[in-house]
Amino acid sequence: MPNYLCMQRSLPRGDAEKPSPAQMQEMYAKFGAWQAKFKDNLVDMGGKLGAGKLVTADDVPDGPFVEVKELVGGYMIVAAGTLDEAAEVARECPGLVSPGSGVEVIEIHTP
């Protein structure tokens, strides 16, 4: 079964309110149910991205580069029979696809 890289892309929203503890509990319950439903598809749950560095053949000074973590909020790797099936796994993840954010799903080709 092919693997797919799912990259969360988010637009910064400074005006977004933080969820209440009750809303967080509800979100965690939905997330747990999603994980159970797709446990056979979840190869690597990935996570948020931190600091990075651009490596090139030339000695390039530091910047001005956009940091990947500003473009991509996180990643995961899923196994699915088709690109559409992988997209459905990502689409059903609670909180991953919402106004101002989405997931780019790309097939990983291995030799």
C-alpha positions as CSV (number, residue, x, y, z in Angstrom):
1,M,0.0,0.0,0.0
2,P,1.5,3.4,-0.9
3,N,2.4,6.0,1.7
4,Y,1.3,9.6,1.5
5,L,2.8,12.7,3.1
6,C,0.2,15.0,4.6
7,M,1.4,18.5,5.3
8,Q,-0.9,20.8,7.3
9,R,-0.9,24.3,5.9
10,S,-2.3,27.1,8.1
11,L,-2.9,30.8,7.8
12,P,-1.9,32.7,10.9
13,R,-5.0,33.9,12.7
14,G,-4.1,36.3,15.5
15,D,-7.7,36.9,16.3
16,A,-8.6,33.3,16.9
17,E,-9.9,32.5,20.4
18,K,-8.4,29.7,22.4
19,P,-10.7,26.8,23.0
20,S,-12.2,26.3,26.5
21,P,-11.2,23.2,28.5
22,A,-14.5,21.6,27.6
23,Q,-13.9,22.2,23.9
24,M,-10.5,20.8,24.2
25,Q,-11.9,17.6,25.8
26,E,-14.4,17.3,23.0
27,M,-11.7,17.7,20.4
28,Y,-9.5,15.1,22.0
29,A,-12.4,12.6,22.1
30,K,-13.0,13.2,18.4
31,F,-9.3,12.9,17.7
32,G,-9.1,9.6,19.6
33,A,-12.1,8.2,17.6
34,W,-10.4,9.3,14.3
35,Q,-7.2,7.6,15.4
36,A,-9.1,4.4,16.2
37,K,-11.0,4.5,12.9
38,F,-7.8,4.9,10.8
39,K,-5.3,3.1,12.9
40,D,-4.3,0.8,10.0
41,N,-3.6,3.9,7.8
42,L,-1.6,5.9,10.3
43,V,2.1,5.2,9.6
44,D,3.6,8.2,11.4
45,M,1.6,10.7,13.2
46,G,4.4,13.3,12.7
47,G,4.0,16.5,14.6
48,K,4.7,20.2,14.6
49,L,7.8,21.5,12.9
50,G,10.5,23.4,14.8
51,A,13.6,25.3,13.7
52,G,15.2,24.4,10.4
53,K,18.1,25.3,8.2
54,L,18.4,25.5,4.4
55,V,21.3,23.4,3.1
56,T,22.7,24.3,-0.3
57,A,25.8,23.5,-2.4
58,D,26.8,27.1,-2.1
59,D,27.6,28.9,1.2
60,V,24.4,30.9,1.3
61,P,24.0,33.5,4.1
62,D,21.2,33.0,6.5
63,G,18.1,34.5,4.9
64,P,15.9,36.1,4.0
65,F,14.1,32.7,3.8
66,V,10.6,31.9,4.9
67,E,10.7,29.3,7.6
68,V,9.0,26.1,6.7
69,K,7.2,26.1,10.1
70,E,5.5,29.3,8.9
71,L,4.1,27.5,5.8
72,V,3.6,24.0,7.1
73,G,2.1,23.6,10.6
74,G,2.8,19.9,10.9
75,Y,2.9,16.6,9.0
76,M,1.9,12.9,9.2
77,I,2.3,9.9,6.9
78,V,-0.6,7.7,6.0
79,A,-0.9,4.5,4.1
80,A,-3.8,4.2,1.7
81,G,-4.7,2.5,-1.6
82,T,-5.2,5.7,-3.5
83,L,-4.6,9.4,-3.3
84,D,-8.3,10.0,-2.8
85,E,-8.3,7.5,0.2
86,A,-5.4,9.2,1.8
87,A,-7.1,12.6,1.3
88,E,-10.2,11.2,3.0
89,V,-8.1,10.1,6.1
90,A,-6.7,13.6,6.3
91,R,-10.1,15.3,5.7
92,E,-11.7,13.4,8.6
93,C,-9.0,14.3,11.1
94,P,-10.7,16.7,13.6
95,G,-9.4,20.2,13.5
96,L,-7.0,19.5,10.6
97,V,-9.1,20.9,7.8
98,S,-11.0,24.0,8.8
99,P,-11.4,27.6,7.7
100,G,-7.9,29.1,7.2
101,S,-6.1,25.7,7.0
102,G,-5.9,22.6,4.9
103,V,-3.8,19.6,4.2
104,E,-1.6,18.9,1.2
105,V,-1.5,15.1,0.4
106,I,1.4,13.9,-1.7
107,E,2.3,10.3,-2.6
108,I,5.7,9.1,-1.5
109,H,7.4,7.1,-4.2
110,T,9.9,4.6,-2.9
111,P,12.3,2.5,-5.1
